[in-house]
Amino acid sequence: MFPSISLAQEIGLAVLFVAALVWVVGLGHMLWDGRFHHPEPAAFEGLPVIPAQRSAASHPLESVELTEAEQQAFAGLIRTFPGR
């Protein structure tokens, strides 16, 4: 092809040209599709992965009885938060 560059450089140039061509075609296809296809937005149903929140009374292992000292310590901790 070019007498002044090596075969490896010619192969690299060909690969670079093909990659650039594929990128331009892909970009054109993406822009063309985005121009004419506007799907209607669906109603937001929430994230299906996050389960619904349960109350503390739903399972005995999900609640803990605090002693009087723990309740007072927790109340003291809450009082230290700013904004209260």
Helices and strands as residue ranges (DSSP letters): H 7-36, G 56-58, G 60-62, H 68-79
